[in-house]
Amino acid sequence: MNKTELLEYIISFYLSSVDFNGVPIYNIENYNQADMLDLIDDGLVETISENEAINPHIKGFDFGLTKEQHKDNALKKNSHVCFYPTPKALQQITVDFSKPYTALLQKGTAQFDLIFFDIEVLERYINNPKYEIMDHGYKGSICIKDEYWEESMHGEYIKEYGMAYKKDDKIIRAVAVFVRDLMCLSSKAQTLWKSFEHVDQEKYLVEGGFIKNAIWGEFVTKHWVLDAILEEMEIINLQCNAIGLSPLFNHVYRTKHGERPDGYSNILLPTLKNYYDFVLVLEKLLVHNISVKTFQKDVGVIRAIERKNDDGTDKGSLVMFKEWMEKNVRANFDIDDVIIAPLKKIRKIRQSPAHEMYSNKYDLNVYEMQKALVDESYEALRAIRSLFMGHPLAKGVIIPDYLLTGKNIVFY
């Protein structure tokens, strides 16, 4: 084939392949090096080799190779090299604008380029029981539940999205998705996501752990503070068991998907309603979940306290907890300030929407409000666990190093 036919072949192969693949050098019959070098010089063809990517069959990134590097790759007949049409070569191609993200790939965009979206795009999935959100703080995924798959003509699946932030001192969340994953959506779904796309893409950054895990396949060494809270609760109950006390919490949850409390996650859309909904979950988890049985049993040197007030009414769980701690524990900090006050704060905030009418509103300060509440809750639980560690019978309870040091625990 001549030079024109060679370019047409590379373009046709790229556009007709399922994953917008490059043409492997071994697929080209009667490979003409001179013609290929001319096409590279003309800026119409580029290369990816095994030196640049583990999988050169897809254009994952723009590797920024010079023409000379592309030409060097083209000379390696026996190596694993694939050829791609450049955006210049694809300028005149007719694209499918009903699928805007497929169109980007048809124009030569790298598959792992990130597109940033308004966080609101996730609300339609979170509030729809047909969809399942797997949230890990720094990343998540979206899929339709099995029982609704066949009835949905436009089933939407996002393999992975990354939590992103505006380059600003305040927490302003966004969503980052690879073009490759967006390409797999239906025409209807792509158009919907397009409507949430940020105009000022350059103003956003994705959480570093997302790239580290999704692209490089590395473990993320940071720990989500919401997971740390759940693990502290589990350890505290193990300590109670070792000491001979009833568990402090009636129920503990795991950090795996499906084993977490519903609604126990980062607030996405910053509204007052979403904030109160989260506080309700936190109150059920940390306050309402406290078992007063823990405080009603003498164990060794630990002394129980009375359930009743002098007037015969039952004491509240937080009142009992404070009285029990002050009676049985010696702390080098103010128990009321560090442990009891944050739990009382959760209960107080929880009571506002329960007893008063309020108007929902959009407020970016909600992100900071949630962070402050979560951080205080974590410190309270960490303090409880640290105090229980002082009991001789609790010393055998294994505690993860990251909880002992308190390092790399983050609020995404």
C-alpha positions as CSV (number, residue, x, y, z in Angstrom):
1,M,0.0,0.0,0.0
2,N,1.1,3.6,-0.7
3,K,1.5,6.3,1.9
4,T,-2.1,7.5,1.6
5,E,-3.5,4.0,1.9
6,L,-1.3,3.4,4.9
7,L,-2.7,6.4,6.7
8,E,-6.3,5.4,5.8
9,Y,-5.6,1.9,7.1
10,I,-4.3,3.3,10.4
11,I,-7.3,5.6,10.7
12,S,-9.8,2.9,9.8
13,F,-8.3,0.4,12.2
14,Y,-8.4,3.0,15.1
15,L,-12.0,4.0,14.5
16,S,-13.5,0.6,13.8
17,S,-11.8,-1.3,16.7
18,V,-13.8,-1.7,19.9
19,D,-11.4,0.2,22.1
20,F,-9.9,2.6,19.6
21,N,-6.8,0.5,19.3
22,G,-3.5,1.3,17.5
23,V,-2.3,-0.8,14.6
24,P,0.4,-3.2,15.7
25,I,3.5,-3.1,13.5
26,Y,3.2,-6.8,12.8
27,N,-0.3,-6.3,11.3
28,I,1.0,-4.1,8.5
29,E,1.7,-6.2,5.4
30,N,4.8,-5.1,3.4
31,Y,5.6,-2.5,6.0
32,N,7.2,0.5,4.3
33,Q,9.4,2.3,6.8
34,A,10.0,5.3,4.6
35,D,6.2,6.0,4.2
36,M,5.7,5.6,7.9
37,L,8.5,8.0,8.7
38,D,7.0,10.5,6.3
39,L,3.6,10.3,8.0
40,I,5.3,10.9,11.4
41,D,7.1,13.9,9.9
42,D,3.8,15.2,8.6
43,G,2.4,15.0,12.1
44,L,-0.3,12.5,11.0
45,V,0.9,9.3,12.8
46,E,2.3,8.7,16.3
47,T,3.5,5.6,18.1
48,I,3.3,3.9,21.4
49,S,5.7,1.1,22.2
50,E,6.3,-1.3,25.1
51,N,8.9,1.3,26.4
52,E,6.1,3.8,27.0
53,A,3.2,1.6,28.1
54,I,2.5,-1.9,29.5
55,N,-0.3,-2.0,27.0
56,P,0.6,-0.1,23.8
57,H,-2.6,-1.3,22.1
58,I,-4.6,1.7,23.6
59,K,-3.6,5.3,23.7
60,G,-3.9,5.8,27.5
61,F,-1.9,9.0,27.7
62,D,-0.2,11.6,25.7
63,F,3.4,10.6,26.4
64,G,4.8,13.7,24.9
65,L,7.2,11.9,22.6
66,T,9.2,13.9,20.0
67,K,9.0,13.1,16.3
68,E,12.5,11.6,16.6
69,Q,11.3,9.2,19.3
70,H,8.2,8.3,17.2
71,K,10.5,7.6,14.3
72,D,12.8,5.5,16.4
73,N,9.9,3.4,17.4
74,A,8.8,3.0,13.8
75,L,12.2,1.5,12.9
76,K,11.9,-1.3,15.5
77,K,10.2,-3.9,13.3
78,N,10.6,-6.7,15.9
79,S,9.3,-4.7,18.9
80,H,5.9,-4.2,20.3
81,V,4.9,-0.9,18.6
82,C,1.4,0.4,17.7
83,F,0.6,3.2,15.3
84,Y,-2.1,5.8,15.9
85,P,-3.6,8.6,13.8
86,T,-2.9,12.0,15.4
87,P,-5.7,14.5,16.2
88,K,-4.4,16.3,13.1
89,A,-5.1,13.3,10.9
90,L,-8.6,12.9,12.5
91,Q,-9.7,16.5,12.0
92,Q,-12.0,15.8,9.1
93,I,-13.5,12.6,10.5
94,T,-17.3,12.7,11.1
95,V,-17.9,12.0,14.7
96,D,-21.0,10.8,16.6
97,F,-22.0,14.0,18.5
98,S,-24.8,12.1,20.2
99,K,-22.0,10.5,22.2
100,P,-19.8,13.5,23.2
101,Y,-17.2,11.4,25.0
102,T,-17.0,8.8,22.3
103,A,-16.5,11.7,19.9
104,L,-13.4,12.8,21.9
105,L,-11.8,9.5,21.3
106,Q,-12.8,9.6,17.7
107,K,-10.8,12.8,17.5
108,G,-7.7,11.2,19.2
109,T,-8.1,12.1,22.9
110,A,-6.1,9.9,25.2
111,Q,-8.3,7.4,27.0
112,F,-7.1,8.2,30.5
113,D,-7.7,11.9,30.2
114,L,-9.8,13.1,33.0
115,I,-13.1,15.1,32.7
116,F,-14.3,17.1,35.7
117,F,-18.0,17.3,36.6
118,D,-20.2,19.2,39.1
119,I,-20.6,17.0,42.2
120,E,-24.4,17.2,41.6
121,V,-24.2,14.6,38.9
122,L,-23.8,11.9,41.6
123,E,-27.0,12.9,43.4
124,R,-29.2,11.3,40.7
125,Y,-27.6,8.0,41.5
126,I,-27.4,8.3,45.3
127,N,-31.1,9.2,45.5
128,N,-32.2,6.4,43.1
129,P,-32.5,3.0,44.8
130,K,-32.0,1.3,41.5
131,Y,-28.3,2.3,41.6
132,E,-25.5,1.2,43.8
133,I,-22.7,3.6,44.8
134,M,-19.5,2.0,46.0
135,D,-17.8,4.9,47.9
136,H,-14.2,4.7,49.2
137,G,-13.7,8.3,49.9
138,Y,-11.1,9.1,47.3
139,K,-12.9,7.1,44.6
140,G,-16.1,5.3,43.9
141,S,-18.1,3.5,41.3
142,I,-21.6,3.5,40.0
143,C,-23.7,0.6,38.7
144,I,-27.3,-0.4,38.4
145,K,-28.5,-3.1,40.7
146,D,-28.8,-6.6,39.2
147,E,-32.6,-6.7,39.7
148,Y,-33.1,-3.6,37.6
149,W,-30.6,-4.2,34.8
150,E,-32.9,-5.7,32.2
151,E,-35.7,-3.2,32.7
152,S,-33.2,-0.3,32.2
153,M,-32.7,0.6,28.6
154,H,-30.0,3.0,29.6
155,G,-28.1,1.2,32.3
156,E,-25.3,3.4,33.5
157,Y,-22.0,2.0,34.8
158,I,-19.0,4.1,35.8
159,K,-16.2,1.7,36.6
160,E,-14.4,4.4,38.7
161,Y,-14.7,8.0,39.5
162,G,-12.3,10.0,41.5
163,M,-13.0,12.6,44.1
164,A,-11.8,15.9,42.9
165,Y,-11.5,19.4,44.3
166,K,-11.3,22.9,43.0
167,K,-7.9,24.6,43.5
168,D,-9.1,26.6,46.4
169,D,-8.5,26.8,50.1
170,K,-12.1,25.8,50.8
171,I,-13.4,22.3,50.2
172,I,-15.3,22.4,46.9
173,R,-15.9,18.9,45.6
174,A,-16.1,17.7,42.0
175,V,-16.1,14.4,40.2
176,A,-13.4,13.2,37.8
177,V,-14.0,10.4,35.3
178,F,-11.7,8.9,32.6
179,V,-12.8,9.5,29.0
180,R,-12.5,5.7,28.5
181,D,-15.2,5.0,31.1
182,L,-17.5,7.8,29.9
183,M,-17.2,6.3,26.4
184,C,-18.9,3.2,27.6
185,L,-22.1,5.1,28.6
186,S,-25.2,5.2,26.4
187,S,-25.9,8.2,24.2
188,K,-28.5,9.4,26.7
189,A,-26.2,9.0,29.6
190,Q,-23.2,10.7,27.9
191,T,-25.4,13.6,27.1
192,L,-26.6,13.8,30.7
193,W,-23.1,13.8,32.1
194,K,-22.0,16.4,29.5
195,S,-24.6,18.8,31.0
196,F,-22.7,18.6,34.3
197,E,-19.3,19.1,32.9
198,H,-17.3,21.9,34.3
199,V,-16.4,24.7,31.9
200,D,-13.2,25.6,33.7
201,Q,-11.6,22.1,33.7
202,E,-8.1,23.4,34.5
203,K,-9.3,24.7,37.9
204,Y,-9.8,21.2,39.3
205,L,-7.5,18.5,40.7
206,V,-8.3,14.8,41.4
207,E,-7.4,13.2,44.7
208,G,-3.9,11.7,44.3
209,G,-4.9,8.3,45.6
210,F,-7.2,7.8,42.7
211,I,-4.4,8.1,40.1
212,K,-2.1,6.0,42.3
213,N,-4.6,3.2,42.6
214,A,-6.5,3.3,39.2
215,I,-3.5,4.0,37.0
216,W,-0.4,2.6,38.7
217,G,-2.2,-0.2,40.6
218,E,-0.6,0.8,43.9
219,F,-2.2,0.6,47.4
220,V,-3.4,3.9,48.8
221,T,-1.6,4.5,52.2
222,K,-4.0,7.1,53.4
223,H,-6.9,6.0,55.6
224,W,-10.4,7.6,55.3
225,V,-11.4,9.0,58.7
226,L,-14.9,7.6,58.3
227,D,-13.4,4.1,58.1
228,A,-11.1,4.9,61.0
229,I,-14.2,5.7,63.2
230,L,-15.8,2.3,62.4
231,E,-12.5,0.5,63.2
232,E,-12.1,2.4,66.5
233,M,-15.7,1.3,67.4
234,E,-14.9,-2.3,66.7
235,I,-11.7,-2.2,68.7
236,I,-13.4,-0.5,71.7
237,N,-16.0,-3.4,71.7
238,L,-13.1,-5.9,71.6
239,Q,-11.5,-4.1,74.6
240,C,-14.7,-4.2,76.5
241,N,-15.0,-8.0,75.9
242,A,-11.4,-8.5,77.0
243,I,-12.0,-6.6,80.2
244,G,-15.3,-8.4,80.9
245,L,-17.6,-5.5,80.2
246,S,-20.7,-5.5,77.9
247,P,-19.8,-4.0,74.5
248,L,-19.9,-0.2,74.6
249,F,-21.7,-0.1,71.2
250,N,-24.8,-2.3,70.5
251,H,-23.7,-2.7,66.9
252,V,-20.5,-2.2,65.0
253,Y,-20.1,-1.9,61.2
254,R,-17.4,-2.9,58.9
255,T,-15.6,-0.7,56.3
256,K,-16.3,-3.0,53.3
257,H,-19.0,-2.0,50.9
258,G,-22.4,-3.3,51.9
259,E,-21.4,-3.5,55.6
260,R,-21.3,0.3,56.2
261,P,-24.3,2.3,57.6
262,D,-26.5,3.7,54.8
263,G,-25.8,7.4,54.4
264,Y,-22.4,7.2,56.2
265,S,-20.3,8.9,53.6
266,N,-19.0,12.3,52.5
267,I,-21.7,14.8,51.8
268,L,-21.6,15.4,48.0
269,L,-24.1,18.1,47.3
270,P,-23.6,20.8,50.0
271,T,-27.1,21.3,51.2
272,L,-28.4,21.8,54.7
273,K,-30.7,18.8,54.3
274,N,-27.8,16.5,53.3
275,Y,-25.9,17.8,56.4
276,Y,-28.8,17.0,58.8
277,D,-29.2,13.6,57.1
278,F,-25.6,12.8,57.8
279,V,-25.8,14.0,61.4
280,L,-28.8,11.7,61.9
281,V,-26.7,8.8,60.7
282,L,-23.8,9.8,62.9
283,E,-26.1,10.2,66.0
284,K,-27.5,6.7,65.5
285,L,-24.0,5.3,65.0
286,L,-22.2,7.0,67.9
287,V,-24.8,8.2,70.5
288,H,-28.0,6.2,70.2
289,N,-25.8,3.1,69.7
290,I,-24.2,3.3,73.2
291,S,-25.2,0.5,75.4
292,V,-26.0,1.5,79.1
293,K,-25.3,-2.2,80.0
294,T,-21.6,-1.4,79.9
295,F,-21.9,1.0,82.9
296,Q,-24.1,-1.4,85.1
297,K,-21.7,-4.2,85.9
298,D,-18.8,-4.4,88.4
299,V,-15.8,-5.9,86.8
300,G,-12.6,-6.1,88.9
301,V,-11.7,-2.6,90.0
302,I,-14.3,-1.1,87.6
303,R,-17.4,0.0,89.5
304,A,-20.9,0.3,88.0
305,I,-23.1,3.3,88.3
306,E,-26.9,3.6,89.0
307,R,-29.3,3.7,86.1
308,K,-31.8,5.9,87.9
309,N,-31.7,9.5,88.9
310,D,-32.7,10.4,92.5
311,D,-36.2,11.2,91.2
312,G,-36.5,7.7,89.7
313,T,-36.1,8.7,86.0
314,D,-33.6,7.0,83.8
315,K,-30.3,8.7,83.2
316,G,-29.4,9.4,79.6
317,S,-26.6,7.3,78.0
318,L,-24.2,10.2,77.7
319,V,-24.9,11.2,81.3
320,M,-24.1,7.6,82.4
321,F,-21.1,7.4,80.2
322,K,-19.6,10.6,81.7
323,E,-20.3,9.5,85.2
324,W,-18.9,6.1,84.6
325,M,-15.7,7.4,83.0
326,E,-15.1,9.9,85.7
327,K,-15.5,7.2,88.4
328,N,-13.3,4.6,86.8
329,V,-10.8,6.2,84.5
330,R,-7.8,8.5,85.1
331,A,-7.1,10.7,82.1
332,N,-4.5,13.3,81.3
333,F,-7.1,15.3,79.5
334,D,-10.6,16.7,80.2
335,I,-13.0,13.8,79.5
336,D,-15.9,16.1,79.1
337,D,-14.2,18.3,76.5
338,V,-12.6,15.5,74.4
339,I,-15.2,12.7,74.6
340,I,-18.6,13.8,76.0
341,A,-18.9,17.3,74.4
342,P,-18.5,16.1,70.8
343,L,-21.1,13.4,71.3
344,K,-23.5,15.9,72.9
345,K,-22.9,18.2,70.0
346,I,-24.0,15.5,67.5
347,R,-27.2,15.0,69.6
348,K,-27.9,18.7,69.8
349,I,-27.5,19.2,66.0
350,R,-29.6,16.2,65.4
351,Q,-32.5,17.7,67.5
352,S,-32.7,20.8,65.4
353,P,-34.5,19.4,62.3
354,A,-36.4,16.9,64.5
355,H,-38.1,19.7,66.5
356,E,-38.0,22.8,64.3
357,M,-38.9,23.6,60.7
358,Y,-36.0,24.7,58.5
359,S,-35.4,25.8,55.0
360,N,-33.1,23.7,52.9
361,K,-30.3,25.7,51.3
362,Y,-27.1,25.2,49.2
363,D,-24.1,26.2,51.3
364,L,-20.5,25.3,50.5
365,N,-19.8,25.7,54.3
366,V,-21.5,22.3,54.7
367,Y,-18.3,20.6,53.7
368,E,-16.3,22.3,56.4
369,M,-19.1,21.7,58.9
370,Q,-19.1,18.0,58.2
371,K,-15.3,17.8,58.4
372,A,-15.3,19.5,61.8
373,L,-17.9,17.1,63.2
374,V,-16.2,14.0,61.8
375,D,-12.8,15.1,63.1
376,E,-14.2,15.7,66.6
377,S,-16.0,12.4,66.5
378,Y,-12.9,10.5,65.5
379,E,-10.8,12.2,68.3
380,A,-13.5,11.3,70.8
381,L,-13.4,7.6,69.8
382,R,-9.6,7.6,69.7
383,A,-9.5,8.9,73.2
384,I,-11.9,6.2,74.5
385,R,-9.9,3.5,72.9
386,S,-6.6,5.0,74.3
387,L,-8.1,5.0,77.8
388,F,-9.3,1.5,77.5
389,M,-5.8,0.4,76.4
390,G,-4.6,1.2,79.9
391,H,-6.5,-1.7,81.4
392,P,-4.2,-4.8,81.8
393,L,-6.8,-7.2,80.3
394,A,-7.2,-5.0,77.2
395,K,-3.5,-5.1,76.3
396,G,-3.9,-8.2,74.1
397,V,-6.3,-6.5,71.7
398,I,-4.5,-5.9,68.4
399,I,-4.7,-2.4,67.1
400,P,-3.6,-1.4,63.6
401,D,-0.5,0.8,63.5
402,Y,-2.3,3.6,61.7
403,L,-4.7,4.0,64.5
404,L,-2.0,3.9,67.1
405,T,0.0,6.6,65.4
406,G,-3.0,8.6,64.0
407,K,-1.0,9.2,60.9
408,N,-2.3,9.4,57.3
409,I,-6.0,9.6,58.5
410,V,-7.7,12.0,56.2
411,F,-11.0,13.5,55.4
412,Y,-11.5,13.3,51.6
